[in-house]
Amino acid sequence: MANVFFDFITLGLLIRKTQWYKSLFLDENHTIYPDNTWYRTHNERNFDVVVLGSSGAKWAFDFSNLPIKAMNWAQQPQTLVEDFNLLRCYHSILCKGGNVIITIMPFTGLNKETGLMDAVKYLKIDTQGEPIQPYLYKKACRYANYPILFGKPAIKALIKFILRREETIDRFAKAMVPVNAMNAEQLDRDAKRWIDGWKRQFSIADFDAPLTPQNMKGREYRISVMRDLVDFCVERGYRPVYVIPPVTKHLAKYYTRTFEQNYIYSYLKEVNREVLILDYSKESDLQKDELYFNSFFLNAMGRKVFTKRVLDDLHLVEC
């Protein structure tokens, strides 16, 4: 029995060395979030902007080489609850009157089911309190400590590691280029893929139809979370800002007026808080294909263009 336990631990130690295992976690080098480890090597304080959001926000903003202190805390994916918990952990990095950009995507107002990996990815950052994703937290800790529990993916990663056939895992390589490698036909197909995926994810048959009872229930929860998030900002002297990023025309053509009203604007209205809204969804100059790396996300050049535009509209920098 002791030998079995020893083998179990040994396998776990080896799996932890794999690229696969390391890729499960966010910010192992402590460069994204201002946790205690970050503070030991950084003197910066009183930041002007932090960004909250999911995939669209992650690929919408790039503050590098701009005369402003800002952090983008968005991840792919990330729920509104996780946004709020990150803000609660790290808001003290903001200056008085600092801006909290809350990125509004088509389905920010619907609740997303979370799973084990959503909890696992935040385990390596220092929160000094409640976990960023409390759902399945204990199970996530167990799997992180004993990665053999992941089963087949862990075994495959271990075999590649032992055989020295590992490849560096860079899920976001395509996002780092300053061009769009897709042509118009490919962008149309990509946009359709996003639409079909959202319909499956949220059990939507018709985007122009009223919300389903299940999505209405999720909407009520998201309204409550957004109210709490906005109130948290206001009570501490920060300025919350809703930002609706652009997408290519290939994807925007699916966003009918009824769809936007059902899923975006009615949600913000029901939150019922006085928050500045910067809506770029109809800005044709920001919908050009060359600013994106697919039909949905801005590329390296597009992020620079969009970030400068938002900061200019917030009167934080002059472009």
Buried (B, 14 or more C-beta within 10 A) or exposed (E): EEEEEEEEEEBBEBBEEBBBBEBBBBBEEBEBBBBEBBBEEEEEEEBBBBBBBBBBBBBBBBBEEBEBBBBBBBBBBBBBBBBBBBBBBBBEBBBEEBBBBBBBBBBBBBBBEBEBBBBBBBBBBBBEEEBBBBBBBEEBBEBBEBBBBBEEBBEEBBEBBEEEEBEEBEEEEBBEEEBBEBEEEBBBEBBBEBBEEBEEEBEBEEBEEEBBEEBEEBBEBBBEBBBBBBEBBBEBEBBBBBBBBBBBBBBBEBBEEEBBEBBBBBBBEBBEBEBEEBBBBEEEEBBBBEBBBBBBBBBBBBBBBBBBBBBEBBEBBEE
